[in-house]
């Protein structure tokens, strides 16, 4: 297991920040502000999102739309190693890819989607 891993930390309404963190449960819990939940999506098959499992229940601010869900509160993007079930460092290519995916447009698109949900409008989903 890697002792330190390179991750992206995504805060609500902010651009992702590259950080080196200890590869421990406590370090991940500290970053998301509570118990962690691992979230995967087929469209992001090379990474795993780590978020606060009670983010919505705690009323944390909505962050990003990740397809079929909007994460509440900060989340971490880590490399996925499904063969051994461990988190690993992101590659430089993954960092660039996910900084581009979770850019200013993703902030705007998520906020538009949330506004439409709150107003009860059909958003074509």
Helices and strands as residue ranges (DSSP letters): E 4-10, E 17-22, H 25-32, E 36-39, G 42-44, E 47-52, E 62-65, E 70-72, E 75-81, E 86-88, H 92-101, H 104-119
